[in-house]
Amino acid sequence: MEPIRVLFQTMEDCQRFVVAIEDYPFNIDLQSGRQIIDGKSMLGIIGFGLYRELELKLHTDNQKAVEEILDKIAFCVLGENMDIAI
């Protein structure tokens, strides 16, 4: 699966993201450059910092689960022409 670009603008975004994905039984990673963290780790996400584009990697072949997650985290997924509000 191709990585998905995400961006967290507030602490609440980070919390909503972790709550949305924490119950899925497969690994979910966030990557910035060469650094990779567990996407289910609130502290790890905060450590990357806000307003930083990250790559989300879902380690599953379950397309239904992927679609569910993408619906739940639509607030932080960067689209093709999405502007960052700073």
C-alpha positions in Angstrom: 0.0 0.0 0.0 1.2 3.5 -0.8 2.0 5.8 2.1 -0.7 8.4 3.0 0.4 12.0 3.8 -0.9 13.3 7.1 -0.5 16.5 9.0 -1.5 17.3 12.6 -2.2 20.9 13.4 -3.3 20.6 17.0 -2.9 18.3 20.0 -6.6 17.4 19.6 -5.8 16.2 16.0 -3.1 13.9 17.5 -5.5 12.6 20.1 -8.3 12.0 17.6 -5.9 10.1 15.3 -4.7 7.8 18.0 -8.2 7.1 19.3 -9.4 6.3 15.7 -6.6 3.8 15.0 -5.7 2.2 18.4 -7.9 -0.8 18.2 -6.8 -2.1 14.8 -4.7 -5.3 15.2 -2.0 -4.5 12.7 1.0 -2.1 12.8 0.5 1.5 11.8 3.6 3.6 11.4 4.3 7.3 10.9 7.5 8.3 9.1 9.3 11.6 8.8 12.5 11.3 6.7 14.3 8.3 8.1 12.6 8.4 11.5 9.7 5.9 12.0 7.4 5.7 15.0 4.5 3.7 16.1 1.4 5.5 14.9 -0.5 4.4 17.9 1.9 6.3 20.2 0.6 9.7 21.3 4.0 10.7 22.7 5.7 9.6 19.5 3.4 11.8 17.4 3.9 14.8 19.7 7.7 14.2 19.5 7.6 14.7 15.7 5.9 18.0 16.3 2.9 19.8 14.8 2.6 21.2 11.3 5.0 18.5 9.9 4.0 16.4 7.0 4.2 12.7 7.8 3.8 9.5 5.9 1.3 7.0 7.3 1.9 3.4 6.6 -0.8 0.8 7.3 0.6 -2.7 7.4 -2.4 -4.7 6.3 -4.0 -6.2 3.2 -7.5 -5.7 4.6 -8.9 -3.1 2.2 -12.1 -2.7 4.3 -10.0 -1.8 7.4 -8.0 0.7 5.3 -11.1 2.4 4.1 -12.5 2.6 7.6 -9.3 4.2 8.9 -9.2 6.7 6.0 -12.8 7.7 6.8 -12.0 8.2 10.5 -8.8 10.2 9.9 -10.0 12.3 7.0 -9.4 15.5 9.1 -5.6 15.0 9.0 -5.1 13.5 5.5 -3.4 15.8 3.0 -5.0 15.8 -0.4 -3.5 16.8 -3.7 -4.4 20.5 -3.4 -4.8 20.9 0.3 -3.5 24.1 1.9 -2.0 24.1 5.4 -3.7 26.7 7.6 -1.1 28.2 9.8 
